[in-house]
């Protein structure tokens, strides 16, 4: 019942010790020790930790799994993220994964499960060891009787072949990109791809951004409550005040009443827009793959003979071309909305081609990788299945593009109307934004922890998670309200909260018409966001 806490930060050590105290386990805390030292401690379970910025533990996991030790070792990983991080940790060889922060009782139950599942393996290994010992004795006896040594050549042949195979896989991973590039550049490309493949942001940061929209709605509700309280207080003051002082109070009362009426009006407009057009705003799932520019072949994740990803001592995923591993893919989420009866969707150029003007992906292209969109899938609210789409047109003048559905749009979807008039966007006017900020992470967060666990329980890849979200009717756009801060020639500045994943969302004016397509976040400028004016979509929507 020995547990090794390996490379955990102090807070995680305290949380694990609190959860497992009094459970009869022998706990050891170590950091930076080698695989041999780990095996010497002979733990039954190793608890380690990973963050998107540091996956060095993954190298240790791969080495432990490949060590071939007679010990039955179970590995539990704590991740600072959500479903995507847990799925990747399982792919890298962890026996179980739990997100931090975790419930102590659930964590303890998971550890008990690991020891329970370890028992049959221990029994099997004991029987195998006993059988091998008997076979060894029999072989020795036959050797002595025959007057010659036992056949050691057969014993060492398999390890030798495995060593040669591993060396070949590593050599392929080191040379898969352009032969003219230096080894340093190749390793840099591997690091960039591996980092992107496991996600740019931690779920904690994504949830923090998603919370901004809820905060905005809460602030608006608090403002309404405050104004109503102020209104009633002013009425009381007027009823008890001297006739000479009521004029000023009545002026304040009228101003408060006007602001309340404005809020109520904006709220009714928002409700109407959501009920009318919410079912036409879809979650877009774009799968991006990469080709080696020299060979034109897909870049893959290198795998060992057991099909597990090959990582270096720093936990970086090794890459390959022409091997047996899965294609390297990046899952990108954005927003689109229905604008034509022929199934055309309006979105951003950088959603349709996620590598366009993308500083995160630029180093990959510069170092020998060519990106392309493998697939587009649109998930509409209230539908159980996604609809495949294809690229239609891309604007050369602004960050907008159109996709075309390859099947009929849902019957309940209503076409969104664009308003490209200059007077449609007025500084100070209220606006409403729909979209899917933080993609599936935000959807899972809104669904709650219990449902999120059910959705991700047996879903090991992003596509399956999105499909399950759709089948359980959980895909619905987030709606936020704000006001226009400025109207420029090529952009609309406004303050309705959103974040990554909200790109491509429609920006409505008080008339329920789309005046812009959300495309950027000005996080350093008062939380303002930018939208492409609707007129830039006109050229894309002309009949061919």
N, C-alpha and C positions, 0 to 999 in steps of 0.2 A: 504494500500500500504506500509506495514511495512516489512522490511527485516532485518533479524538478520545475521550478519557475525560471525560465530561461530568457534573458534579455528583456525583462519587463521594466517599464518605467516605475518610479517609486509609487505613483498613485495606483497603478494596476496591481503592484505587489500588495499594497494595503488592502485593496478591494478583494483580491483573491484570498488573502489570509483571513479576512473577515468572513468570507463565504464558506471557507473550508475548515474554520476553527471548530474544534470539538467533534470532528467527523472521523477521527482515528487515523488520519493520514500523516505520513512523515514528509515534511516539506523542506526542500532545499532551494535556495535562491542563488543563482549564478549568472554571470554575464561575461560574454566574450570567450567562452571556453570551446575547445575543439570537440569534434565528433568522438574521438577516442576517450576524451575526458568525460563526455556525457555518458558513453557506454560503461565506463568504469563505475560511475555512480549507480548504474543499474536501476533507473527509475521505471515505474510501470507506465506513467503518463508524463509527458512533457507539455507544459503550458508555455506558449511563446506568444509574441505580439507582432503585429504588422500595421504600418500606416502607408498610405499611398506614396509618401515621400521617402520611405525607407522600408524596402522589402528584403533586407539582408538576411532576415530569418528564413526566407524561402530557400536560400542556398543550403542552410543547415538542414531544413526539412528534406530536401532532395538527397543530401549526403547521408542522412540517417536512414532514409528509405532504401538507399542503394548500398548501405553498409553490409547488408547480408548477415547481420548479427543473429546469434541464436536467441537473443532476448526478444520478447514480444513487446514492442514499444508503441504506445498510442500517442498521437500528437494532436493537441487541441490548440487552436489559434484564436487569439482575441484580435479583432480588427476594428479600426476606427472608421466605420463606413457602413454601408447597407448591403442590399442583396447582391449588387455587382461585385463588391469586394469579397463577400463571403463565397460567391461562386468561384472567383479566381483563386482564393485560398484553397478551396477543395480541389480545384484542378491542379494545383501545385503540390498536392500530396497530403494535406492535413486530413486527419480522420474526423474532426468536427471543428466547426467555426461558430463563434458567437460574437455579436456586435457589442461594443462598449458605448454607453454604460449598460450593464446587464443586471438582471434580477438575481440576487444571491441564491435563492432557492432553486431557480432554474439552472444556474451555473453548477451548483452542487449535484443536482440530478444528472446533468450531462456528464460530469466526472464519474459518478457512480456507474453510468451506462458504459463508459469506456473501460472501466475495470471489469464490468460484467461481460462485455464482449471480448475482453482479453482472455478470460478463463478458457473457453473452448480452444483458442489458438494455442495457449500454453499446454493444454492437455494433448493436442495434436502434435505439437513439437516434441513433447516428452515421449510420445509413442514413436515418433519418427526417429528420435535420437536413440531410443532403445533398439529399434529395428536396425539402425545403422551400426550400432555397437555389436549387435549379434552378427550382422553381415561381415563386419570387420574381423571379428574373431574367427568366423568360418573361413574367410579369405586367407587369414594368417595361417590357420591350420592347414588349409589346402596347400599354401605356399611352402610351408615347412615340409609337408609330406612329399611335395613334388621336388624339393631341393632347389627352389628358385624364389626370387623376390616377388612381391605382389606387383600388379600392373599399375604403377604410379602414373604412367603416361596417360592413361584414360582419365585419371583423377584430375589432372592439371589442364587437359585439353579445353574444357568448357570455359574456365576462367580466362585462358589465353585468348580464345575467340571473342569473349565479351570485351576484353581490353582493347583488342584490335578494332572491334565495332564502335566502341565509344570514341576512340581516337579519330576514326573516320568521320563520325557525326560532328565532333568538335571542329575538325579541320574544315568541313563543309560550311559550318556556321560562320567561321572566321573569314571565309573567302567568297561569300555568296554575292556580295555587291560588286561594283565595278573593279576590275583588276587593276585599273590605273590609280585607284584611290589608296591612300595610305591606310595602314592598319588602325591608326588612331581615328581616322574618319569613319572607318567601318564600325569600330566599337561605339563611336558617337551616334551613328545611325541606329545601331542596335539599342542603345540606351534610350534614344528618343522614341522609337517604336514601342519598346517595352513599357515606357512610361505612359504613352498614349493609350496603349491597350488595356492598362489597368485603371484608366480614368484620370482626369485632370484634377477634380475636386473631391475632397472628402464629403461624405454624406452630411456631416455636421455643418459644413459650410453651405451645402445646398439647402439644408433645412432652414438654416439661418436666413438665407435669401428668400426662401419660400415664405418664411414668417413675416417678411416685410409687407406682403400684400394683406395678410391678416391684420397686421398692426394698423395699416392704413384704414381698413374697414372699421376696426375698433375705434380708431381716433375719430372717424366720421360719426359713429354712433355716440361717442362721448360728447362730441360737439353738439349733436342734436339734443341730447339730454340736458346739456348745460344751457342751451338756448331756451329750452322749454321751462327749465327751472327759473331762468332769468325773466322770462315772460310772465310767469305766475307771480313772481316776487314784485315785478313792476306794477302788476294789476293791484296787488295788495297795497303797495305804497300810494298809488293814485287814489284808492278808495278812502285812505286815512289822512291824506295830505291836505294842506291848506290850498284853497282855490288859486292862490297866486303862484304856487310852485308846481302845479300839475302840468303846465305847458311843456316844461323840459322833460318831465317824466313821460308824457304822452309821445314826445318825439323819440325817446329811447324805446318805448313800447312799439312804436310803428317800425323802427329800424329792426328790432328783434323779430317782429312778426314777418317782415320782408325776408330776412335771412332764413327763418324757419320755412317759409313758403318755398324759397329757392331750394333748400335741402330736400323738402318733400317732393318737389317737382323733379329734381335730379334723381331721387330714389325711384320714382314711378317710371321715369324714362329708362333707367337702368334695368328695372324689372321687365319692362316691355322688350327691350333689346335682347336680354338674356333668354326670355321665353320664346322669342321669335327666331333668333339667329344662333342660339347656343348649339343646336344640333348640327349646324353647318360648319363649325370650327373644329378641325381635326388635328389629332396628334400625328406628326410625321416622323417615321422611323427610317433613317437613312443608314444603310450599311456600306461602309467604305472599305475597299481592299487596296492592296498595293502590288505593283509589278516591279520587277527588276528591269531597269531601262535597257541594260545590255542584252539580256536574254529574252525579255518579254514574258518571263514566267512569273507566276504568283509568288510573293514572299510568304514563307510559312514559318510556323513555330517549330523549332527543332525538338524532336522527341527521342527518348531512349527506346530500348528494345521492348519495354513494357508499355510504351505509348504515353509516358509521362513527359512533361516539358523539361527540357535540359536548361539548367540555369548555371551561371558562373558562381564564384565564391562570394560575389556581392549581391546575389539574388536576381541578377538581370537575366531575363529570358533570352535564350540564344535563338538565332534565326537561321533559316535554311531556304534553299531553292531546289525543287525537285525531290524533296524527301517525302516522308510518310506523314508528317505532321499537318495539323489543320492550318488553313490559310489565316494569316494575320488580318484581323478585322477591327475596325473602330466603329462603334455604334453612336450615331448622332441623332439627337432629337430636336425638333422644331415644331412650328405651328403653321398650318395652312388653312385656307377657307375657300368655300365653293363660290365661284363667280359666274359660271356659264353652264347652260343645260348640257353641253357636250362633255361635262366632267372636268373642266379646267379648274385648277386650284391656283390661287395666288399665294406666294410666299417670298422669301428672300433668296437672292442669288447665293448667299453664303450658307443657306440651308440646303439648296439644291446641289451645290458643289461645296461641301464643307471645307475644302482645302483652299478655296478662293480667298485671297487677302488674309490668310490665316497664318499668323506668326508662329503658332505652335506646330503647324504642319510644314511650314516652309523649309526647315532644316532637312526634312526627310526627302523632299523633292530635290534639294540642292546636292544631296549625297547619294543620289542614284535610285530613288524610289519614285514611281509614277502612280498617283492616286486616281481612283475611279469609283463611281457609285455602282455598287453591285446590285442594289435593290432599293426601291422606294415603297413604303407601305403606309397607307393612310387609315387611321383609326377614328371613326366618327362616334360621338356619344350615342349610346343606346343601341349600338350594333355589336354583335358577338364576334364578328370576324373583321380582319383588316382587308382593305382593298388595295391591290397592287396598282402602282402608278408608274409613269415614265416621264422623263424630262421632255418638256414641250418647247419653251422659249426662255431666253435669258436676255435681260436688258443690257445694253451697252452704256446706258446713261446713268443708271442708279442700281441700288442693291435690291432688285426685284426679279422674280422669275415665275414661270408658270409650269405646273406639272399637269398631266392629263390622266385621269383615272382610267384603268383598263376594264372596268366593269361599271355598271350603273351606280350612281350615287344613292344613298339611302332615301327612301320615299319621303321621309319626314324632313329632309334637309331643304332649306330655303335659300335661294340665291341671295348673296349679299350685294347690295347696290353701292356703287362707288359714286362719290360726289367730288368731282375734280375742279369745282368752281373756286376761285380765290377767296370769295366771301364765305365759303363753307368752313374755313378755319379762321377763328378770330381769337386773338390774345385774350385770356381770361375766361373763355368759354369752358364749360365742363366737357370732359371726354370720358369714354369708357373703353377699356382695353380687355380683350379676351386672349387667352393663350395657355400654354402649358409650361410655365416656368419650372425649371429643374427637371423636366421630363418625367420619367417614371418614378424617380425618387420622390418628387413632390406628390405624385398620385398615391404612392404607398404610404407616405407620411399622413396624408389626409384620411386614408382608409383606416388608420389605427394599427397598433402593434399586433393585435391578434389576427386580423385579416391579412396583414403583411406577411406574417409567419406562414399562414396557410398558402398564400400565393407563391412564396419563394421556397416552400418546403422541398419540393421535388423538381424545381425548375433550375437547371444548371446553366442556362444561357439566356441572354437578354430577350431574344425573340420569343421564347416560351413564356417568360415573365409578362411581356406585353400582351401576348395572346390570352393569357389567363386573366389579366386585368380587363381585357375587352369582353371576354366571355362572362365575367361577373359584373358587367355594366359599371365598372369603376372609372372608366375614362370619361372625364368631363372637364371642360376648360375652367380655368380660374378667371374670375372677373375682378378687376380693380378700377377704381374711379380716381379722377384727378382733374386738373385744369391745364389749359394750354398756356405755356410760359412765353413762347415767342413763335412767330411764323416767319421762316426764312424762305428764300427762293427754292432751295433743294431739300429742306427738312422742316419738320414740325417738332418743337421742343415742348415736352409736357411732363407731368410729375406722377402719373399713374404708375404704381409700383410694378416691376417685373424683374426678370433676371434671365440667365441663360436658359434656352428652351422656349422662351417666350418670343424668340425671333420669328417673324412672319405673321404675328398676330394682328388682327384688324383693330384699328383705332376708330371708334365711332364718335360722331358729334351728337348734339342733343336731338337731332332729327332722325337718329338711327341709321345714318348713312356712313359709309366707310370713307374717312378723309385721309387715311394714311396706313402704312404697313410698318409695324415696329421693327427696328433693325439694330439699335445700339443702346447701350446703357452708359450714362455719364456718371459713374459712381463717385467721381471726385468733384462733381459740380452740382451739389445740392440734391443728389439723387434723381436728377432729371434724366429723361430718356428721349430718344430720337425716333421719328417715323419718316419714311419716304412718302411724300405727298402722293395722293391717289392718281394724279395725272400721269405719273411716270409709268403706270400700268397700261395706259391706253394703247400704246404701240403693240404691246404683247397680246392684247385681247382682240385685235382686229382679225377678222376672218381671213384665213389664208386663201 
